[in-house]
């Protein structure tokens, strides 16, 4: 599946960032369950925005995994 601007990949990564920030700010909240997010896709060679989206996804994953 290809990464496109009109699909919800950016909205999904913003949701992941929101959840991560919420856990970091309020670790005592017991209403958050552990989640695993899996994102798959590829970008066309000339589609610069899709490549930036993939870079954003990988950068967010690095921050969360190294915390």
C-alpha positions in Angstrom: 0.0 0.0 0.0 1.4 3.4 -0.9 1.7 6.4 1.5 -0.4 9.4 0.2 -1.3 12.7 1.7 -5.0 12.1 1.4 -4.8 8.9 3.4 -4.8 9.0 7.2 -1.2 8.2 7.9 -0.3 11.6 9.2 -3.4 11.8 11.3 -2.5 8.3 12.7 1.0 9.3 13.6 -0.3 12.5 15.3 -2.6 10.2 17.4 0.4 8.1 18.4 2.3 11.3 19.4 -0.7 12.4 21.4 -0.9 9.1 23.3 2.9 9.1 23.9 2.7 12.7 25.3 -0.3 11.8 27.5 1.6 8.8 29.0 4.7 10.9 29.6 2.7 13.7 31.3 0.4 11.5 33.4 2.0 8.2 34.0 -0.3 7.5 37.0 -3.4 7.3 34.8 -4.6 3.7 34.9 -7.0 4.0 32.0 -4.3 3.6 29.3 -3.6 0.1 28.1 -0.4 -0.9 26.3 -0.8 -0.7 22.5 1.3 -1.7 19.5 1.0 0.3 16.4 2.0 -1.2 13.1 2.3 1.1 10.0 3.2 -0.3 6.6 3.6 1.3 3.2 5.9 2.6 0.6 6.5 5.8 -1.3 6.9 6.4 -5.0 10.3 7.6 -6.0 9.2 11.1 -6.9 6.7 11.6 -4.1 8.6 13.8 -1.6 5.8 14.3 0.9 5.3 10.6 1.2 9.0 10.2 1.9 8.8 12.9 4.6 5.8 11.1 6.1 7.8 7.8 6.3 10.8 9.7 7.9 8.4 11.2 10.5 7.0 7.8 11.3 10.5 6.4 11.7 11.6 9.4 13.8 8.6 9.0 16.2 9.3 5.3 16.5 13.0 6.0 17.4 12.0 8.5 20.1 9.3 6.2 21.6 11.5 3.0 21.4 14.5 4.7 23.0 12.5 6.2 25.9 
